[in-house]
């Protein structure tokens, strides 16, 4: 298994964290700012934790949590846009990044599930 730093989904999550922090640097709503920053970091950290968990089943669980956090960030971006913390353009750009990342996480989860399924079938095959 590769290290989490080599995973494209982790690299993209890391970039999203940077974008979220930069976009909130002047936000005075500290509750909002803290929540969206924590949610974005949760994406990155859950990918890392899952990668280090030692099993595909746990990794999939962590990836699902990361994917759910993508939804939380995307939802908060709508709220931030409505509250005029973000321009429409910036909110849309950031939401697009969360959609792309969520899709990549979904594909990675499906890949791991398929790998696990193939592994189980090969173990059950009598030679």
C-alpha positions in Angstrom: 0.0 0.0 0.0 1.3 3.4 -0.8 1.7 6.1 1.8 -1.2 8.5 2.1 1.0 11.4 0.9 1.1 9.6 -2.5 -2.7 9.4 -2.8 -4.2 11.9 -5.2 -7.3 12.3 -3.1 -5.2 13.3 -0.1 -3.2 15.8 -2.2 -6.4 17.3 -3.5 -7.8 17.5 0.1 -4.7 19.2 1.2 -5.1 21.8 -1.5 -8.7 22.3 -0.5 -7.7 22.9 3.1 -5.3 25.7 1.9 -8.1 27.2 -0.2 -10.6 27.1 2.6 -8.1 28.7 5.1 -7.2 31.4 2.6 -10.8 32.2 1.8 -11.6 32.6 5.5 -8.6 34.6 6.5 -10.7 37.8 7.1 -13.9 36.1 8.3 -15.0 37.5 11.7 -17.6 34.8 12.2 -15.3 32.6 14.2 -17.9 29.9 14.7 -18.5 29.6 11.0 -14.8 29.9 10.2 -13.8 27.2 12.8 -16.5 24.8 11.5 -15.6 25.0 7.8 -11.9 24.8 8.5 -12.4 21.7 10.8 -14.6 20.0 8.2 -12.0 20.6 5.5 -9.2 19.3 7.6 -11.4 16.3 8.5 -11.4 15.3 4.8 -7.6 15.3 4.6 -7.1 13.6 8.0 -9.6 10.9 7.5 -7.9 9.9 4.3 -4.6 9.7 6.1 -6.0 7.8 9.1 -7.7 5.3 6.9 -4.6 4.8 4.9 -2.7 4.0 8.0 -5.4 1.8 9.6 -4.1 -1.4 8.2 -7.2 -2.8 6.6 -9.3 -2.0 3.5 -12.5 -2.3 5.5 -11.3 0.4 8.0 -9.9 2.5 5.1 -13.3 2.4 3.4 -15.0 3.6 6.6 -12.5 6.5 6.9 -13.0 7.4 3.2 -16.7 7.5 3.7 -16.3 9.9 6.6 -14.0 12.0 4.4 -16.6 12.0 1.7 -19.3 13.1 4.2 -17.1 15.9 5.3 -16.9 17.0 1.7 -20.7 17.4 1.8 -20.4 19.4 5.0 -17.9 21.8 3.5 -20.0 22.2 0.4 -23.1 22.9 2.5 -21.2 25.5 4.5 -20.0 27.1 1.3 -23.7 27.7 0.4 -24.2 29.3 3.8 -21.1 31.4 3.5 -22.2 32.6 0.1 -25.7 33.4 1.5 -24.1 35.3 4.4 -21.8 37.1 1.9 -18.6 35.7 3.4 -17.7 34.5 -0.1 -18.3 35.9 -3.6 -20.5 33.8 -5.8 -17.5 33.0 -8.0 -15.3 31.9 -5.1 -18.0 29.8 -3.4 -18.8 28.1 -6.8 -15.1 27.4 -7.4 -14.7 25.9 -3.9 -17.9 23.9 -4.2 -16.7 22.5 -7.6 -13.5 21.4 -5.9 -15.5 19.6 -3.2 -17.7 17.9 -5.8 -14.6 16.7 -7.7 -13.0 15.5 -4.5 -16.2 13.7 -3.4 -16.4 12.0 -6.8 -12.8 10.9 -6.6 -13.3 9.5 -3.1 -16.4 7.6 -4.3 -14.4 6.0 -7.1 -11.6 5.1 -4.7 -14.1 3.5 -2.3 -15.6 1.5 -5.1 -12.1 0.4 -6.2 -11.3 -0.8 -2.7 -14.6 -2.6 -2.4 -14.1 -4.3 -5.7 -10.5 -5.3 -4.7 -11.8 -6.7 -1.4 -14.5 -8.6 -3.2 -12.0 -10.1 -5.7 -9.7 -11.0 -2.9 -12.4 -12.8 -1.0 -13.5 -14.7 -4.2 -10.0 -15.8 -4.9 -9.6 -17.1 -1.4 -12.9 -19.1 -1.7 -11.8 -20.7 -5.0 -10.8 -24.3 -4.7 -7.6 -25.1 -6.7 
